[in-house]
Amino acid sequence: MSQFLQALPQQVTVFEVGPRDGLQNEAALIPSTAKIAFVNELADAGLKWIEATSFVHPKAVPQLADAGDVMAGIDRRPGVRYPVLVPNERGMERALETGVDAVCVFTAASEEFSQANVRATIDETFERFAPVVALAHAHDIWVRGYVSMAFHCPYEGRIAPEKAVEVSARLLDLGVNEVAISDTVGLATPLDMDAVLALAADQLPVEKLALHLHDTFDLALPNVMLGLEAGITVFDGAAGGLGGCPFAPGAPGNLATEKLVRLLDGLGIETGIDGDKVAAAAERIRAAMQ
Amino acid sequence: MSQFLQALPQQVTVFEVGPRDGLQNEAALIPSTAKIAFVNELADAGLKWIEATSFVHPKAVPQLADAGDVMAGIDRRPGVRYPVLVPNERGMERALETGVDAVCVFTAASEEFSQANVRATIDETFERFAPVVALAHAHDIWVRGYVSMAFHCPYEGRIAPEKAVEVSARLLDLGVNEVAISDTVGLATPLDMDAVLALAADQLPVEKLALHLHDTFDLALPNVMLGLEAGITVFDGAAGGLGGCPFAPGAPGNLATEKLVRLLDGLGIETGIDGDKVAAAAERIRAAMQ
């Protein structure tokens, strides 16, 4: 048997980001009821981690301005976690009102992207979410930190692996439970992936790392394979590959959850997820966008 | 660095099957001049092995009835080989008239598929192409043998790895230079791939093996990675993923050459191929199908 296959984990966690990362850039306004049904159908499909919405300012992401309604409307299944994105203390207060049990904060490994995306330096993003993490700890809430543009950036080009690992370490020092190292634009090659993973293996606890991959150039699955080899057991997916550019229908955005599940199934790794049901849920939410 | 990456070959050969496997099922009749330009553009893109056409009976594959014209029309670049598919002695005689320097014969690991596809048992396919291989040897012509449905078959279901390896061994015994183990329907999972590769490593010379993969369920690249790990250095691709079902535009058929090249580039493996030029050539031949 292949050396690679022999070293694989038996189980992997798929972290679904479709309802948040998948929908946030959609131009068509989607009814809250459709979003609620989407989240519930993803739980039906066997997903145990579903990033349900975002408490960023409604003006920044109008599509997710109904975050409170969505959180109030979804079923809270036993054994399923529904993390939400939270940008700052104000967002955290709104999220707390809905009884969240997991939150996600975000920063980047690229200064220029951080400033373009949230008009804040990387240092300033830490200042913004330090109180979020403190509140989370006070309420016994699980926290994930995203490191966007951990490999390449549209502004800065290739990101030094040292920078990606440094920002990840800083998040862990702050007390987040998990860091999602993110190839936000899908430009990471397997060699880029390896450079970050090799450094991460030296300096970070691999059991606290997740990979968030986009599939722009079809290299997400090969990169998942390198992640698995490096001992990572949490991978993000968005049902139907939602999150592509709204002006290029069918263009790959996030790694599609059902595609990720097909790979993991094909490697003999348990996920507990029915990929066909995930794909069907994505088709229904797409229909609700018309 | 990843154990997987450390064991990779420095160079890989990409065997282009677009002009033959990619076009043979296209309903729209494509002018010979467009096919000739396609082959020449693929050579411009750096491909060194281009399966240019097929000398099957014109009634069986009307699309490639102009095989003689195509072979007469293409440039024969130094260092580039232009293998053609040949089903039997009569086809070989036609091919020889055009001055071919490489031919491909085909059989299957599935009895039912063989009978449905060419109305012959596997044994009978060997009887048909034994004289082809003899003629090839007499003319110092390189020979590849395809083993279709080496993993799964639409009729028989999963194929025993022993059967795929047995048919491959039989081709090598007959004196073919290379065996292309083929996932003709794109149903092979990485575990299926591993089962065949592990047995092949025991019983066959890996340097004479190629993998011919379809990308129906997005697992072609993961399977290429397992092939690389097993020591295989020849992989097939079809420019633009040509060869999908003609009634499902955009449905994946053959593994797209440019996608394969992106993976190999991303792994730091030399191919000498410009994937963008391959994709552009595919776009032009697609336009000629309208």
Contacts between the chains, C-beta under 8 A, distances in Angstrom:
chain1	res1	chain2	res2	distance
A	1	B	194	6.1
A	1	B	198	5.9
A	2	B	194	5.0
A	2	B	197	7.2
A	2	B	198	7.3
A	2	B	226	5.8
A	2	B	229	5.6
A	2	B	230	6.9
A	3	B	3	6.5
A	3	B	4	7.7
A	3	B	7	7.8
A	3	B	229	6.9
A	4	B	3	7.7
A	4	B	4	5.3
A	4	B	225	7.6
A	4	B	226	7.0
A	4	B	229	5.6
A	5	B	190	7.1
A	5	B	191	7.4
A	5	B	194	5.6
A	5	B	226	7.6
A	7	B	3	7.8
A	189	B	265	7.2
A	189	B	266	3.3
A	189	B	267	7.6
A	190	B	5	7.1
A	190	B	263	7.5
A	190	B	266	4.8
A	190	B	267	5.1
A	191	B	5	7.4
A	191	B	266	6.3
A	191	B	267	6.7
A	191	B	268	5.3
A	192	B	266	7.9
A	194	B	1	6.1
A	194	B	2	5.0
A	194	B	5	5.6
A	197	B	2	7.3
A	198	B	1	5.8
A	198	B	2	7.3
A	217	B	262	5.7
A	218	B	221	6.7
A	218	B	259	5.1
A	218	B	262	6.4
A	218	B	263	7.7
A	219	B	221	7.7
A	219	B	262	6.6
A	219	B	263	6.6
A	219	B	266	5.7
A	221	B	218	6.8
A	221	B	219	7.7
A	221	B	221	5.9
A	221	B	222	5.4
A	222	B	221	5.4
A	222	B	222	6.9
A	222	B	225	6.1
A	222	B	263	5.8
A	222	B	266	7.1
A	222	B	267	7.8
A	225	B	4	7.6
A	225	B	222	6.1
A	225	B	225	5.9
A	226	B	2	5.8
A	226	B	4	7.0
A	226	B	5	7.6
A	229	B	2	5.6
A	229	B	3	7.0
A	229	B	4	5.5
A	230	B	2	6.9
A	250	B	250	7.7
A	259	B	218	5.1
A	262	B	217	5.7
A	262	B	218	6.4
A	262	B	219	6.5
A	263	B	190	7.5
A	263	B	218	7.7
A	263	B	219	6.6
A	263	B	222	5.8
A	265	B	189	7.2
A	266	B	189	3.3
A	266	B	190	4.8
A	266	B	191	6.3
A	266	B	192	7.8
A	266	B	219	5.7
A	266	B	222	7.1
A	267	B	189	7.6
A	267	B	190	5.1
A	267	B	191	6.7
A	267	B	222	7.8
A	268	B	191	5.3
